[in-house]
Amino acid sequence: MARIARHAGGADTGEDSQELQDRGDTPPKELLVESGAVLRLSEADAARLSATTAGSEDETMIINMGPQHPSTHGVLRLMLELQGETVLRTKPIIGYLHTGMEKQGEELTYLQGQTNTTRMDYASPFFNELVFCMAAEALLEVEIPARAVWIRMLVCELNRMASHLLFLATNGMDIGAVSMMLYGWREREEILTFFEKVTGLRMNHNFVRVGGVAADLPAGWRDDVLELLDVIPGRLDEFDTLMTGQPIWRERLQGVGAITSEEALALGCTGPVLRSTGLAWDLRRDMPYLAYDELEFDVVVGSYGDSFDRYAIRLNEIRESIRIVAQIVDRLPPGDYKVQDKKVTPPPRARIDESMEALIHHFKLFTEGMRVPEGEVYVAVESPRGELGCYLVSDGGPKPYRMHVRAPSFYNLQSLPHMMRGGFIADAVANISSVDPIMGEVDR
């Protein structure tokens, strides 16, 4: 049996209570939790489930997978109890990134806040900016212009496509379809090139601002988007040929890491992980925000809750995002891209050289920040990984008194012990990849 590692001096280098302990050293109550008590099973049912996967300690071993493993998506560490190649227990251990973004958010003004939140889920930064700004706007009771609403939807849906393409690339690499890494990365690069034209950056944009967006869309944006919509559908058909209908791909994913709707709901899972179980829950449709209730799109669901369903859902959600973006291109309204309120948004940069009032207004806003009325609010959006929520408490000052982010990757990781129990260690990589966790928002 593997024990907690110690360095040459003999000091403990483990993570204490986070570690997966030997079965004999683990209290019965914790074994029940690991075996399913958290899923609202009775103690008798949980004990029975634990007994079916139990092995004697002479026949089992505990090993580490990560946090340096290339397939743990950054700094996720899993402790696995194995009996041969079969996984009996799994314990995800987090905290190796320690960004402290929520506490940092309480030291930044509302004008600076999105520069912090955009870095949480670095694969889909627009959603982080959006949820923070929507929470601040709810406290301010600000209604943003229609053009800003539709620009936000445009960049977010393109970002959803880019995020899912990154998933397809890394999912392929994790399971051995090395060509998919190159193809998925290639299509994502085309979208990031467009983002660079719009915001000046490929990632971590600070483009969605309280009161609207940082700038209007650049000249030629429509042609760029239409070109993307023309190219990507054909590439998705190629991915279907390369993977979806490929016998080896199906063998590696079908029936692997299956969970039920009841399990997913009990664990707080959202996004493709929840929808893979057949439950059609999507905040864009079920709790509409921005102008999603004016658009036509389908919520993609699975049937079996396995790794193949989670892959297929993301592939087809790209197609649905293409439908949404096509509608936005046709219907993007004219007008302002931000609120014309001097207490919320800065003046145009050109005005600063011409007007003393504009210079003072700009100086006060960026040095003192905007005053936000007292109150608390929770706002959620549908990110590529699920429900991304922001809870803000204001004491009337220029900075949030409290900030908490409901990160979907954090909740979705709870499903791993239940996906992996009774499976093979060779399927562990497939299960981790199918959850698509971003550790920047887990260790926020």
Number of C-alpha atoms within 10 A of each C-alpha: 12 12 12 16 11 11 8 6 6 8 9 11 10 12 12 10 7 12 14 24 18 16 18 9 8 11 10 13 13 10 16 21 17 20 27 20 19 14 17 14 15 13 15 11 15 22 19 14 16 20 11 12 15 15 16 10 14 8 10 21 20 23 17 17 19 18 18 13 15 13 21 22 20 17 21 26 20 24 20 24 29 23 22 12 14 19 24 27 25 24 20 19 18 19 15 15 15 12 16 11 21 19 15 14 23 20 16 17 20 25 22 17 25 27 20 18 29 26 23 25 27 19 21 26 27 29 30 30 26 29 26 29 25 28 22 30 21 17 20 18 12 16 14 20 19 19 20 27 21 21 21 23 23 21 20 24 25 25 25 26 26 24 25 25 26 23 25 27 23 24 26 23 17 20 17 13 18 14 12 21 20 14 19 24 17 14 20 20 16 16 21 17 14 20 19 13 16 20 20 13 15 16 18 22 21 24 24 30 27 27 24 30 26 19 17 16 14 11 10 9 14 13 11 16 18 14 12 17 18 12 12 19 14 11 14 18 12 13 17 14 11 14 18 17 11 11 9 11 17 15 11 16 21 15 15 24 27 21 22 18 19 13 19 24 14 13 19 16 25 26 27 31 32 29 26 30 24 18 23 18 20 22 20 19 18 10 13 15 17 16 14 17 13 10 14 11 18 16 16 21 25 21 13 21 27 23 28 25 27 27 26 19 22 27 22 17 22 22 19 19 21 24 17 20 23 15 16 18 17 9 11 16 15 10 11 16 22 25 19 15 11 13 15 23 22 23 18 11 11 9 13 17 10 10 11 11 12 19 17 12 17 21 14 14 21 14 10 13 20 21 18 23 16 14 14 18 16 20 21 24 22 24 28 27 26 25 23 26 22 25 19 23 22 21 15 15 16 20 24 24 18 16 21 17 23 19 25 26 25 20 18 24 25 16 24 21 22 21 24 26 22 18 18 16 21 13 21 24 19 22 26 24 24 27 25 26 23 24 25 24 24 25 21 23
